[in-house]
Amino acid sequence: MHRIINEGSIQLKIPKAEKISKEMGVFYNPIMGLNRDISILLLNSLNKKNMQICDLLAASGVRSIRFLKELNKNKIKKIIINDYDKKSIRLIKYNLKLNDIHSKNDKKIIIRNKDANFLLLSSAGFDYIDIDPFGTPNPFLDAACKRIARNGILAVTATDTSALCGTFPKVCLRKYWAIPKKNALMHETGLRILIRKIQLIGAQYEKALVPIFSYSKEHYMRVFFRNEKGKNNADNVIRLHGFFNDAGPMWLGKLFDKKLSRSIYESALRNKIFKSNKELLNFLHIIKEESKINSVGFYDISDICSKYKIKIIPKKFKIIEKIRKLGYGASETHFKGEGLRSNIPINTLINIIKQHKNK
Ligand SMILES: C[S@@+](CC[C@H](N)C(=O)[O-])C[C@H]1O[C@@H](n2cnc3c(N)ncnc32)[C@H](O)[C@@H]1O
């Protein structure tokens, strides 16, 4: 049993299912619409044309079909839409036609029914590889790192956040070679652990995977890396691995490129599909502001108040205003509602919070 839904500018036939799970025939999760929105905005914001794109684990084909419909005209030279499941391939073909895309007559669209690693390793490489798996991306990282082109973009989703965020520390150690920590910062810690793991795989092949946009949302984490080739670049990436508050090792460098974060937000504001999507705009706005501040970790105002026995928790925006007046950077963080990203020293922040209470 199937039904037709809309996502972005496209229509899609998907299986009717009581629950979103691996068992639904062909997988489709509407919550991941935002993951796909951001992929489109990011690729449209980058100065890249004629890309060879690999949608490695395509399921219903939703991502590729949206790329074909929503990426700017000159972006795609070739797009491979792959899944090892035959049911997926049938649905991908149906969904292409549903959206008036006639893949048989269009040489740039190639549908493949291969194991992902076989597909990657038997290819000459790609400018964009999207890994969107069930759970961990681990099985696909080695081949993807080998086949990502110079200056190419590697996009990775991980949905095994309970390991990365510290519910299962042994699993994290085994799969991501690092110690997580379950506390207010766990989503940022987990994302940084994931980034470092992928960078280590890249470094083996003298590829420096530099995060240009990364985030944690709902049940998943997502990172876009630019592959800057070369031994020195790879060494420089590894130099930024280390510990933070006894979790790690993890990536201690930037999570977002500031210019790109601004450009993604601004193109969402201008885009007729995205400009009325408040959730997306709000999320991108927070990241745009967050990307201006270079810090590992953030402050949690309610944690500080409880630790220092401050009874009245001040409003986050008031504190942000005060920090900025003192000349420090400050913003919300997408990682946590009560969080505050700032480069202000903790003691100065505590004073601000205490003074605020006294007014
Ligand atoms: C989470 S779904 C992908 C969702 C899709 N990217 C989207 O945006 O809706 C994962 C897909 O990977 C496929 N898959 C899993 N392991 C694979 C492998 N080794 N090779 C090829 N496809 C694989 C599954 O059949 C499934 O359709």
The ligand as an SDF file (V2000), in Angstrom:
LIG
                    3D

 27 29  0  0  0  0  0  0  0  0999 V2000
   18.0540    5.5960    5.6400 C   0  0  0  0  0  0  0  0  0  0  0  0
   17.7310    4.9560    4.0610 S   0  0  0  0  0  0  0  0  0  0  0  0
   18.1540    6.2710    2.9660 C   0  0  0  0  0  0  0  0  0  0  0  0
   17.2150    7.4050    2.9920 C   0  0  0  0  0  0  0  0  0  0  0  0
   17.3500    8.3730    1.8420 C   0  0  0  0  0  0  0  0  0  0  0  0
   18.7080    8.7980    1.6480 N   0  0  0  0  0  0  0  0  0  0  0  0
   16.4240    9.5630    2.0330 C   0  0  0  0  0  0  0  0  0  0  0  0
   16.8960   10.7470    2.0070 O   0  0  0  0  0  0  0  0  0  0  0  0
   15.2140    9.3370    2.2230 O   0  0  0  0  0  0  0  0  0  0  0  0
   19.0560    3.8430    3.7890 C   0  0  0  0  0  0  0  0  0  0  0  0
   18.9810    3.1010    2.4640 C   0  0  0  0  0  0  0  0  0  0  0  0
   20.2520    2.4580    2.2740 O   0  0  0  0  0  0  0  0  0  0  0  0
   20.0710    1.2590    1.5790 C   0  0  0  0  0  0  0  0  0  0  0  0
   21.2730    0.4430    1.8540 N   0  0  0  0  0  0  0  0  0  0  0  0
   21.6780   -0.0440    3.0540 C   0  0  0  0  0  0  0  0  0  0  0  0
   22.8740   -0.6710    2.9150 N   0  0  0  0  0  0  0  0  0  0  0  0
   23.2390   -0.5630    1.6230 C   0  0  0  0  0  0  0  0  0  0  0  0
   24.3740   -0.9820    0.8690 C   0  0  0  0  0  0  0  0  0  0  0  0
   25.3650   -1.6570    1.4550 N   0  0  0  0  0  0  0  0  0  0  0  0
   24.4280   -0.6740   -0.4300 N   0  0  0  0  0  0  0  0  0  0  0  0
   23.4190    0.0100   -1.0270 C   0  0  0  0  0  0  0  0  0  0  0  0
   22.3030    0.4220   -0.3870 N   0  0  0  0  0  0  0  0  0  0  0  0
   22.2140    0.1490    0.9250 C   0  0  0  0  0  0  0  0  0  0  0  0
   18.7710    0.6990    2.1340 C   0  0  0  0  0  0  0  0  0  0  0  0
   18.1580   -0.1940    1.2210 O   0  0  0  0  0  0  0  0  0  0  0  0
   17.9460    1.9940    2.3780 C   0  0  0  0  0  0  0  0  0  0  0  0
   17.0930    2.2400    1.2830 O   0  0  0  0  0  0  0  0  0  0  0  0
  1  2  1  0
  2  3  1  0
  2 10  1  0
  3  4  1  0
  4  5  1  0
  5  6  1  0
  5  7  1  0
  7  8  2  0
  7  9  1  0
 10 11  1  0
 11 12  1  0
 11 26  1  0
 12 13  1  0
 13 14  1  0
 13 24  1  0
 14 15  1  0
 14 23  1  0
 15 16  2  0
 16 17  1  0
 17 18  1  0
 17 23  2  0
 18 19  1  0
 18 20  2  0
 20 21  1  0
 21 22  2  0
 22 23  1  0
 24 25  1  0
 24 26  1  0
 26 27  1  0
M  CHG  2   2   1   9  -1
M  END
$$$$
